[in-house]
Amino acid sequence: MNFEHSERAQEYLECVDAFIREHIEGPEEEARVQMMEVDPAQRWSPPPELEALKEKARAEGLWNLFLPDEEYGAGLKNVEYAPLAERMGRSFLASEIFNCSAPDTGNMEVLFHFGSDEQKERWLKPLLAGEIRSAFCMTEPAVASSDATNMQATAIVEGDEVVLNGVKWWSTGAGYPNCDVAIFMALTDPSAHKYAQHSMVLVPMDSPGVKVDRMLTTMGYWDEPSGHGEVSFTDVRLPVSSIIGGPGRAFEIAQSRLGPGRIHHCMRLIGQAERALELACKRATERVAFGKPLANLGGNRERIAEARIAIEQARLLVLKCAWLIDEKGLMSALSEVSQIKVAVPNMAQKVIDMAIQLHGGGGLSNDFPLAAMWAHARTLRLADGPDEVHRGVVARIELAKYVDRDVAKG
């Protein structure tokens, strides 16, 4: 394994870093505060400056960097895109400005790999162009969604139509005024094998029967301008051609979507942890209490050292996972995908918490980005599968090396 950046990845990294430093870092703190303080009715409208920066990034070729296809994206491998995601993660705006933010990235990958020509023309092309946004509707409020087979929402095929019913929540992106399409995952055939019962359906958000019932806060934050919505689907009728890849393929598609997506999430979180550690070190050396810099009080040096060690360990684990997917495919990295999904959010949460502690009361306020960063890290211990589910996957794979498969499943 060689984790030295390829020449192509290094060139992109330098360009992304320069763009962020020159165009994003200065105004983004003001934009962050402004977006939290605007009238609630305007919360979901991105500031005009954001769209101007998107156009500039696209003109400079810093666009769709996540997509491993040279026609539509940068053509980078997962291990090459990883450092770019980390650099974007230090900024709360950068991923969106480069058209590399979730859930659009995952939805675009789904359409790229599994979409029909018609679906690609109608939805993939405008998403790649940044003309529209999208949502992903999977989690449900009425069931334990950590077990996706619990899903109660339905997508029933009736002749040449598919009829959708159900309620979804934590549908990220639903707040955007130009969120034009959602991917809706639901039960189609309860008599099929449990991993062939569900389908993914492309749903225009203006379809009759689709309603964003409310927007949800995350630990008190609205996560504007994308936000997370609770969305109801009531007798929504669509052509059967709206089903991605055909009925019953949702779990297969979900696995393909979530592997690279978890690498993106984790590397962005590592970027956040790096920024939190940077803020902590600055605070620890500039603030004085009891006649000493904070760095020389109460074991803070040890905490800073432990944070550096934890970040380095997490990064290497994610890069190993990305390398495995690139070289051997997703099925060879199932344990590593779950490992990073547990390790990185927990690491980031602890590092950010340490930085908050060093900032005292200020760390709890919106004067610094730390509280919002902590909420985001805590959220990712649930999003894309909770810690407990991923630990179960790791344990099952580990135990299968020594015992019968049925025993390993528990």
QUIRAWO-V258540 format. One record per helix or strand of 2 or more residues. SS is the DSSP state (~ for helix, > for strand). FROM is the first residue (numbers start at 0). LEN is the number of residues. If there is no record, write none. Layout:
BEGIN
SS;FROM;LEN / SS;FROM;LEN
END
This chain:
BEGIN
~;6;31 / ~;39;3 / ~;47;12 / ~;77;12 / ~;93;4 / ~;103;11 / ~;116;12 / >;132;5 / ~;147;3 / >;153;5 / >;160;12 / >;178;9 / >;197;7 / >;209;7 / >;227;12 / ~;239;3 / ~;249;37 / >;287;2 / >;291;2 / ~;293;3 / ~;299;29 / ~;329;35 / ~;369;10 / ~;386;13 / ~;404;5
END
